[in-house]
Amino acid sequence: MVTRRARTPIAKPHEDVSGDESGANYDVLDESQQQLDLSHDVDRRDRTSRSNPQLFPRVLAATCVAVWKAQDVVIPKNYKQAMRSQQAEQWQAAVQEHLAGHEQLGTFAEVLVPLGTWALPSQWVFALKADPDGKVERFKARSVLMGNFQRPGVDFQEVFSPTIRPEQVRLLIALGAKMQTGKAQRFKDATIGSFAVITKGDVKDAYLNSSLDEDERPLHSLPQGYVTKTVAPSGYKVVGRSLKAHPGLRQSGRAWHRLHRSSLLALGFAEAPSAPCIYVKETAPGEYLIAGGFVDDLIFLNLTRSARAIEELAASLRPHYEIKLSARLDKFLGAIFETWSDGIYMHLGPYVTGLLERFGATTGQPAPTPEVEARSLVSSDDDDDELLSTEDKLMYQSITGGLMFAMVTRRPDLAHAVNMLARRMSRPRAVDLRAARRVLQYLRGTEQLGLLFKYGEHAECATLRAFADADWANDPSTISLSSCEAEYVALSECCREVDYLRSIIDFLHQPSESPTEIFEDNQGTIDLVNNPVHHRRTKHVEVKYHYVRDAQEKGRIVVSKVHTSLNHADIMTKATDNATFARHVTSFMVARR
């Protein structure tokens, strides 16, 4: 079977049509030229299905009727595997939807170049979006350019783009939980406690909406499944010229940040100086909208009287990009959120389960703690054990990386164990690999352990508090001549983190009315903060560590004495016995109910 080729303009050789929409100087393909129907080829598709924005919603709806579990679907590694898999129809629909987005947004222009002209390779990346129960909500396909071939200073200039940090996410969740019940008291003239304070959103094709500067537009190969609108004459080929940011390009993240930032600022939002991915807008006296973002994943706090404030914000941004809002915050950046009667519970259950399955740690007796005892980091390799083979080294690094994400985001109980593992990333030993597997065995018994952000009526959650501790003579990275000095250094670092969090809280119009209390268990350190009573023994202490003394004098913090048994930071600085570890963990983490 043959199909008739439509009249299609062709650019002249060497002509870049990226900025010319006039259609001038084009050659025209003769109507008599015909092309074979390649619809039977899994690597191509027929022209009747070319990127039709109205066709693909119907295709997607028709092909996703079946209910799939994420664990039953094998993610294809390339286009051919996707088209030959059991879910080929679903992947094909996802591919067509993505290509339709490219055409609708005008992300690239077809360009004729001589054969042999180099262009960035492209490839398909496939993924699943699942709900907290593991049911597949969406099959996702994305064409990605291989930006690892780009040259700094030639193909791109600046690449930095800020994203929301884990401690900032926790701060927003804590603030939202505090206001969840408290806002009805705050706005006494209106009952507005029936709608969610915290909402999440997902930007559709965030990068593809972001324009690139003229000197940032590389040539790239066209994705498999895409049918060109031009036919290359002998000696030439058709490639794409990027007009918008593409996934994979080094400069894409920065281009998206420029678009997102400028769009919010134009609507009256202000950007946090110390957290340039958090924005706030005062909609009325004492009422605020807060937005934070990690690339295309957005989190919103609605501290207004209007239940539709976030929806109205999304509508205002629609000329720039589309935001798909969720009815509630159930999952964000790998964390699962549950609404309890007394607060918002956050955990990494599915992530931890996947981590254990990935490294074969789903069997065996769970460990009561992440570590048995403190391990030396300064002894030679021969004193402890032999270095790992290349294969085991990669496994060790993968385990440590996976644990580090969990620790930094939602699992502070892993802090010391992961810190110790990370110090041996370049030259791990067999004893280090055993230590890493011990942490996995600890996680096997605590998959659902998480953080509970209590609602505003709980007095202990109304203010920011901190704990500081140190482990003298067991850290070769900092030299301290006494336990007092070691504690003083740790206290100074804690104070700087507190100041940083206070600055964000103040920016969000929730200022701290009193100094932040930092609990310290070393009396000598507290005396050193209050008065330079140990002058002769502290002459060598670097000036920067006296930052904490200045902060207390100016009323930003106050250092208070706490007994060692109640200092929750203890397990983050050293390996402890089972009873001590359990006592501290249960003081700031809870298990799923």
C-alpha positions in Angstrom: 0.0 0.0 0.0 1.2 3.5 -0.8 0.1 6.9 0.4 0.3 10.2 -1.4 2.8 12.7 0.0 1.4 16.1 0.7 3.0 19.2 -0.7 5.7 20.1 1.8 8.1 23.1 1.8 11.8 22.2 2.0 14.4 24.6 3.2 17.4 25.2 1.0 20.7 23.6 1.9 22.5 25.3 4.8 19.4 27.3 5.6 18.4 27.7 9.3 14.6 28.1 9.4 14.6 28.5 13.2 13.8 32.2 13.1 12.0 32.4 9.7 8.3 31.7 9.5 7.7 33.5 6.3 8.0 30.4 4.1 10.1 32.3 1.5 12.8 30.7 -0.6 11.4 27.2 -0.1 11.4 24.4 -2.7 8.3 22.3 -3.1 8.1 18.6 -3.3 6.3 17.4 -6.5 2.9 15.7 -5.8 3.9 12.8 -7.9 6.5 11.8 -5.3 5.2 9.1 -3.1 6.3 7.4 0.1 5.8 3.8 1.3 3.5 3.3 4.3 5.8 2.3 7.2 3.1 1.9 9.8 4.1 -1.8 10.2 7.6 -0.8 11.3 7.8 -0.5 15.1 10.5 2.1 14.8 8.4 4.5 12.7 4.7 5.5 12.5 2.4 6.5 9.7 1.9 10.1 8.9 -1.8 10.0 9.6 -0.9 9.8 13.3 1.6 12.6 13.3 1.5 14.7 16.5 -2.3 15.4 16.4 -3.1 17.2 19.7 -6.8 16.1 19.4 -6.0 12.5 18.6 -3.8 11.5 21.5 -6.1 12.2 24.5 -8.5 9.6 22.9 -5.6 7.2 22.2 -4.4 7.6 25.8 -7.8 7.0 27.3 -8.3 3.9 25.1 -5.0 2.3 25.9 -4.8 2.9 29.7 -8.1 1.1 30.6 -6.1 -1.8 32.0 -5.0 -1.5 35.6 -1.3 -2.1 36.0 0.8 -2.4 39.1 4.2 -0.6 38.9 6.0 -3.8 40.0 4.5 -5.7 37.1 5.7 -3.3 34.5 9.3 -3.5 33.1 10.5 0.0 32.3 11.9 -0.2 28.7 15.5 1.1 28.2 14.9 2.3 24.6 12.2 2.9 22.0 12.5 -0.5 20.4 12.0 -2.3 23.7 9.0 -0.1 24.5 7.3 -0.9 21.1 7.9 -4.6 21.7 6.8 -4.8 25.3 3.6 -6.0 26.8 2.5 -2.4 27.3 3.5 -1.3 23.8 0.1 0.5 23.3 0.5 2.5 26.5 4.1 3.4 25.7 3.1 4.4 22.1 0.3 6.6 23.4 2.8 8.3 25.8 5.2 8.8 22.9 2.5 10.3 20.7 1.4 12.6 23.5 4.9 13.9 24.0 5.5 14.5 20.3 2.2 16.3 20.2 3.4 18.6 22.9 6.6 19.3 20.9 4.5 20.3 17.9 2.0 22.4 19.9 4.8 24.3 21.7 7.1 24.7 18.7 10.1 23.4 20.6 12.3 22.9 17.6 12.6 23.7 13.9 13.5 21.2 11.1 16.8 22.2 9.5 18.6 20.7 6.4 22.3 20.2 7.0 25.0 18.4 4.9 25.5 14.7 5.7 28.2 14.4 8.4 27.2 17.5 10.3 27.3 16.7 13.9 24.2 17.0 16.1 23.4 16.1 19.6 22.0 12.5 19.9 18.5 12.0 21.2 16.9 9.1 23.0 13.7 8.1 24.6 13.4 7.8 28.4 10.4 5.9 29.8 8.9 6.1 33.3 5.8 5.4 35.3 3.8 7.5 37.6 2.2 5.5 40.4 -0.1 6.3 43.3 0.9 5.5 46.9 -0.6 2.0 46.5 1.6 1.2 43.5 -1.1 1.4 40.9 0.1 3.0 37.6 -1.5 6.3 37.0 0.3 7.3 33.9 2.8 5.9 31.4 5.4 8.6 30.7 7.7 9.0 27.7 10.2 11.8 27.2 12.6 12.5 24.4 15.9 13.5 25.9 18.9 15.1 24.3 22.3 13.8 25.4 23.7 16.9 26.9 26.8 15.1 28.1 28.2 15.8 24.6 27.8 19.6 25.0 30.9 21.7 25.4 31.1 24.4 28.2 31.5 27.8 26.8 30.6 26.7 23.3 27.2 25.0 23.5 26.1 26.6 26.8 27.2 29.2 29.3 25.5 29.2 32.7 23.7 26.1 34.0 22.9 26.8 37.7 19.2 26.8 38.7 18.1 26.7 42.3 15.7 24.0 43.6 14.0 23.6 46.9 16.1 21.9 49.5 14.9 19.1 51.9 15.1 21.3 55.0 13.0 23.9 53.2 10.4 21.4 52.3 10.2 20.2 55.9 9.9 23.9 57.0 7.0 24.5 54.7 5.3 21.3 55.8 5.8 22.3 59.4 4.4 25.8 58.7 1.4 24.4 56.9 0.6 21.9 59.7 0.9 24.7 62.2 -1.6 26.7 60.2 -3.9 23.8 59.4 -5.8 24.1 62.6 -4.5 27.5 63.6 -5.8 29.4 60.6 -9.4 29.2 61.8 -8.3 31.0 64.9 -6.2 33.4 62.9 -9.2 34.5 60.8 -11.9 34.7 63.4 -14.4 36.3 61.1 -14.5 33.4 58.7 -14.5 29.6 58.8 -12.0 28.4 56.3 -10.7 25.2 57.9 -12.5 23.0 55.4 -9.9 23.2 52.6 -6.3 22.0 52.5 -3.5 24.5 53.4 -0.9 22.5 51.5 -1.3 21.5 47.9 1.1 20.2 45.2 1.2 20.8 41.5 3.1 19.4 38.5 4.1 21.5 35.5 3.3 19.9 32.2 6.4 19.9 29.9 8.2 22.5 32.0 11.3 22.6 29.9 9.5 22.6 26.6 7.8 25.8 27.6 11.1 27.6 28.3 12.7 29.6 25.5 16.5 29.4 24.8 18.6 32.3 24.0 19.9 32.6 20.4 23.4 31.3 21.3 22.0 28.3 23.3 20.1 26.6 20.4 22.0 23.4 19.4 21.3 21.1 16.5 20.0 17.7 17.5 18.9 14.4 16.0 15.1 13.9 15.8 13.5 11.3 18.1 12.5 7.9 16.9 8.8 7.9 15.9 8.9 11.4 14.7 8.0 11.9 11.0 9.7 14.9 9.4 7.8 17.5 7.4 10.6 17.9 5.0 12.5 15.5 2.8 16.2 15.8 2.5 17.7 16.0 -1.0 20.8 13.9 -1.8 23.8 14.8 0.4 21.7 16.4 3.2 19.8 15.2 6.2 17.0 16.7 8.4 17.9 17.6 12.0 16.3 19.7 14.7 17.3 23.2 15.9 16.2 23.6 19.5 14.0 26.7 20.1 12.9 25.7 23.6 14.7 23.9 26.4 14.8 20.1 26.1 15.3 17.5 28.8 19.0 16.6 28.8 20.4 19.9 27.7 22.7 21.4 30.3 21.0 24.9 30.1 17.4 23.6 30.3 17.1 23.8 34.1 18.3 27.4 34.1 15.9 28.3 31.2 13.0 26.9 33.1 13.9 28.7 36.3 14.0 32.0 34.4 10.5 31.4 33.0 9.1 30.2 36.4 10.7 33.0 38.3 9.7 35.8 35.9 6.1 34.5 35.7 5.7 34.6 39.5 7.4 37.9 40.0 5.1 39.4 37.3 2.1 38.2 39.4 3.4 40.1 42.5 5.3 37.3 44.2 8.6 38.1 46.1 11.6 35.7 46.0 13.3 34.6 49.2 16.9 36.0 49.3 18.2 32.9 51.2 16.0 30.4 49.4 15.6 31.6 45.7 13.1 28.8 44.9 10.5 29.9 47.5 8.1 32.7 46.7 5.4 34.5 48.7 2.6 36.9 47.8 0.5 38.9 50.2 -3.0 38.7 48.7 -4.7 40.8 51.4 -3.5 42.1 54.8 -2.3 39.1 56.8 -3.1 36.6 54.0 -0.4 34.9 51.9 0.2 32.5 49.1 3.5 30.6 49.3 5.1 28.6 46.4 8.1 26.4 46.3 9.5 24.3 43.5 11.9 21.5 42.6 12.1 21.8 38.8 8.6 20.9 37.7 7.3 19.7 41.0 5.6 22.5 42.9 4.3 22.8 46.5 1.8 25.5 47.6 0.7 26.9 50.9 -2.7 28.6 51.0 -2.8 31.0 54.0 -5.7 32.9 52.7 -9.5 32.9 53.2 -10.1 31.7 49.7 -10.3 28.0 49.1 -9.7 28.6 45.3 -6.6 30.8 45.7 -4.2 28.1 44.4 -6.5 27.3 41.4 -6.7 31.0 40.6 -2.9 31.2 40.7 -2.6 28.2 38.3 -5.1 29.9 35.9 -3.0 33.1 36.0 0.1 31.1 35.0 -1.6 29.2 32.2 -0.4 31.6 29.5 3.1 30.6 30.4 2.7 26.9 31.3 0.1 24.5 32.6 0.0 23.3 36.2 -1.8 20.1 37.1 -3.0 20.5 40.7 -3.6 17.7 43.1 -6.6 17.7 45.4 -4.2 17.0 48.4 -0.6 16.5 49.2 0.0 12.8 49.1 3.4 12.5 47.5 6.2 14.9 46.9 9.8 14.3 45.9 9.7 10.6 46.8 8.0 11.1 50.2 4.5 9.9 51.2 2.3 12.2 53.1 -0.7 11.1 55.3 -3.2 13.2 57.1 -3.6 12.1 60.7 -5.9 13.5 63.4 -3.0 15.2 65.1 -0.8 16.2 62.2 0.8 15.5 58.8 2.9 12.3 58.7 5.7 12.0 56.2 7.7 8.9 55.4 9.7 7.1 52.7 8.1 3.7 52.9 8.0 2.9 49.2 11.4 4.3 48.5 13.0 2.3 51.4 11.2 -0.9 50.2 12.6 -0.3 46.7 16.1 0.2 48.1 16.0 -3.0 50.0 14.8 -5.0 47.0 17.4 -3.4 44.8 20.3 -4.5 47.0 18.8 -7.9 48.1 18.2 -6.9 51.7 14.6 -8.1 52.1 15.4 -11.1 54.2 17.3 -11.7 57.5 16.9 -10.4 61.0 16.3 -6.6 61.1 19.1 -4.7 63.0 18.0 -2.6 66.0 20.4 0.2 65.1 22.2 1.4 61.9 25.7 0.8 63.5 27.2 -1.6 66.0 29.9 0.8 67.2 32.1 3.7 66.0 34.5 2.7 63.2 37.9 4.2 62.7 38.4 6.3 59.6 42.1 7.0 60.0 43.5 3.5 60.2 45.2 2.1 57.2 43.4 -0.3 54.9 45.6 -3.2 55.9 44.6 -2.7 59.6 40.9 -3.2 58.9 40.3 -5.1 55.7 41.2 -5.3 52.0 39.8 -2.8 49.5 36.7 -3.8 47.6 36.8 -5.0 44.0 35.5 -2.6 41.3 32.1 -4.3 41.2 31.7 -4.3 45.0 32.9 -0.7 45.1 30.2 0.4 42.7 27.6 -1.5 44.9 28.9 0.2 48.0 28.7 3.6 46.4 25.2 2.9 45.1 24.0 1.8 48.6 25.6 4.9 50.2 24.0 7.2 47.7 20.6 5.7 48.2 20.9 5.9 51.9 22.2 9.5 51.7 19.0 10.6 49.9 16.9 9.0 52.6 18.9 10.6 55.4 19.0 14.1 53.9 15.3 14.2 53.1 13.3 12.3 55.7 15.5 9.9 57.8 17.6 11.8 60.3 18.1 8.6 62.3 20.6 7.6 59.6 22.7 10.7 59.9 25.8 9.3 61.6 25.9 6.0 59.9 25.6 7.6 56.4 28.2 10.2 57.4 30.7 7.4 58.2 29.9 5.5 55.0 30.3 8.6 52.8 33.9 9.2 54.0 35.0 5.9 52.4 33.4 6.4 49.0 36.7 6.5 47.1 38.5 3.6 48.8 35.8 1.4 50.5 36.9 -1.7 52.3 35.1 -5.0 53.0 34.3 -3.8 56.5 32.6 -0.7 55.0 30.4 -2.8 52.8 29.4 -4.9 55.8 28.6 -1.6 57.6 26.5 -0.4 54.7 24.5 -3.7 54.6 23.9 -3.3 58.3 22.1 0.0 57.7 19.9 -1.7 55.1 19.1 -4.4 57.7 18.1 -1.6 60.1 15.9 -0.1 57.5 14.2 -3.4 56.9 12.6 -3.2 60.3 11.8 0.5 60.1 10.5 1.1 56.5 7.5 3.2 57.7 9.4 5.2 60.3 8.8 8.9 59.6 8.3 12.5 60.8 5.0 13.8 62.2 4.4 17.6 61.8 1.7 18.3 64.4 -1.1 20.8 64.1 -0.9 24.2 65.6 -2.7 23.4 68.9 0.3 21.4 70.1 2.5 23.9 72.0 5.7 22.0 71.5 5.4 22.5 67.7 4.7 26.2 67.9 8.4 27.3 67.8 11.7 26.3 66.2 14.0 24.4 68.6 17.4 22.9 68.0 19.9 20.5 69.6 23.7 20.6 69.3 26.2 17.9 70.1 29.7 16.7 69.2 32.0 13.7 69.4 35.4 14.8 70.5 38.6 13.0 69.2 36.7 10.8 66.7 36.6 13.1 63.7 39.9 13.7 61.9 38.5 16.5 59.8 38.4 19.1 62.6 41.1 19.4 65.3 39.8 20.4 68.7 41.9 20.3 71.9 39.1 19.6 74.3 35.5 18.4 74.4 34.5 21.9 75.3 36.0 23.3 72.0 34.5 20.4 70.0 31.0 21.2 71.4 31.6 24.9 70.8 32.3 24.3 67.1 29.2 22.1 66.7 27.1 24.7 68.5 28.3 27.4 66.1 27.4 25.3 63.1 24.0 24.7 64.6 23.5 28.4 65.3 24.2 29.2 61.6 21.6 26.7 60.5 19.1 28.2 62.9 19.7 31.7 61.6 19.2 30.4 58.0 15.9 28.8 58.9 14.8 31.9 60.9 15.5 34.1 57.8 13.1 32.0 55.7 10.4 32.0 58.4 10.7 35.8 58.6 10.4 36.1 54.8 7.2 34.0 54.9 5.7 36.5 57.3 5.8 34.1 60.3 8.5 35.8 62.3 9.8 34.3 65.5 8.7 36.4 68.4 11.4 35.0 70.8 14.9 33.7 70.5 15.3 30.2 69.2 16.4 27.8 72.0 19.4 25.6 71.3 19.9 22.8 73.7 23.5 21.9 74.7 24.7 19.3 77.2 28.2 20.6 77.9 28.2 23.2 80.7 31.7 24.5 79.8 30.5 25.3 76.3 27.5 27.2 77.6 29.8 29.2 79.9 32.0 30.0 76.9 29.0 31.3 75.1 27.8 33.5 78.0 31.2 34.7 79.1 34.9 34.2 77.9 35.7 32.5 81.2 38.0 29.9 79.6 40.1 32.5 77.9 43.6 30.9 78.3 42.3 27.6 77.1 40.5 29.0 74.1 42.9 31.4 72.6 43.4 29.1 69.6 39.6 28.9 68.8 39.0 30.4 65.4 37.1 33.7 65.4 34.3 32.3 63.2 33.2 29.9 65.9 32.4 32.9 68.2 29.4 33.5 65.8 27.2 31.8 68.4 28.1 34.3 71.1 27.2 37.2 68.9 23.9 35.6 67.9 22.9 35.2 71.6 23.9 38.7 72.5 21.6 40.0 69.7 18.7 37.9 70.8 18.4 35.5 67.9 19.2 32.4 70.0 19.5 31.3 73.6 21.6 28.4 74.6 20.1 26.1 77.3 21.5 23.2 79.3 20.0 19.8 78.6 21.0 16.5 80.1 22.9 14.2 77.8 20.2 11.6 78.0 17.8 14.1 76.5 20.0 15.6 73.8 18.5 14.2 70.7 21.5 15.2 68.6 23.5 12.5 70.4 22.7 9.8 67.9 23.7 12.0 65.0 27.2 12.4 66.2 28.2 8.9 67.4 27.1 5.3 67.4 25.2 4.4 70.6 23.8 1.4 72.3 20.4 0.0 71.4 18.5 1.6 74.3 20.0 5.1 73.8 19.3 5.0 70.1 15.7 3.8 70.5 15.1 6.5 73.2 16.2 9.3 71.0 14.6 8.1 67.8 11.2 7.7 69.3 11.4 11.3 70.6 11.3 12.8 67.1 10.2 10.1 64.8 7.1 7.9 64.8 6.1 4.7 63.1 3.1 4.5 60.7 -0.1 3.8 62.6 
